[in-house]
Amino acid sequence: MNLLTGLTHFFVGLVHTVGLPGVYLAMFLGNSGIPIGSEIIMPAGGALLAAGHPGGALLVGIVGSLGELSGALLLYGIGYFGGRPFVVRYGRLLLIKDEDLAQADAWFQRYGNLTVFICRLLPVVRAIAALPAGITRMSLHLFVIYTLSGSLIWCIAWAYVGAALGSHWDAIGPIAHRFSGAIVAALLALVVLFVWMHLPGRRRSRS
């Protein structure tokens, strides 16, 4: 059992034991550099806490999103106050891989502030984008809006998947890994469509 699997199983047990506080803590740590699989935690929370409770999956998703936002703000602060030299030097202590940070950097250079939202819909780099956002001194209120928006989509969707699967929620792990490419492509297509539909030039041409 590798580190990611072991930590994820531990926090699934914590969610089962303490409920919503366990969801918040797992998602907070998972967005602070600790390798905890949110695509496992959120379905587990949805299955374990939403059974028989209308709207329970929505509550689980919201709590998970707030945990993600808290962890992202921590990394944003590290990037903001520590700068790139600090992140490069001590990133490994936060269990942040150099290649993941480089990928988030590349996305940030290409898409700017929108990267924070886009990365929230992607595995692995979804949390790391907070570091370059802090390093570049991205507006805090925009960072919060983009982070929370993407987190709500991700967490609520996975919580409802878990609630729908019920006792079979643990089957989502192999499915998520097997079809991660298709999932990412679909989410990216939705993001591109959203941006295209809201382009200022397109709005003017339709008026």
Secondary structure, 3 states (H helix, E strand, C coil): CCHHHHHHHHHHHHHHHHCHHHHHHHHHHHCCCCCCCHHHHHHHHHHHHCCCCCCHHHHHHHHHHHHHHHHHHHHHHHHHHHHHHHHHHHHHHHCCCHHHHHHHHHHHHHHCCHHHHHHCCCCCHHHHCHHHHHHCCCCHHHHHHHHHHHHHHHHHHHHHHHHHHHHHHHHHHHHHHHCHHHHHHHHHHHHHHHHHHCCHHHHHHHC
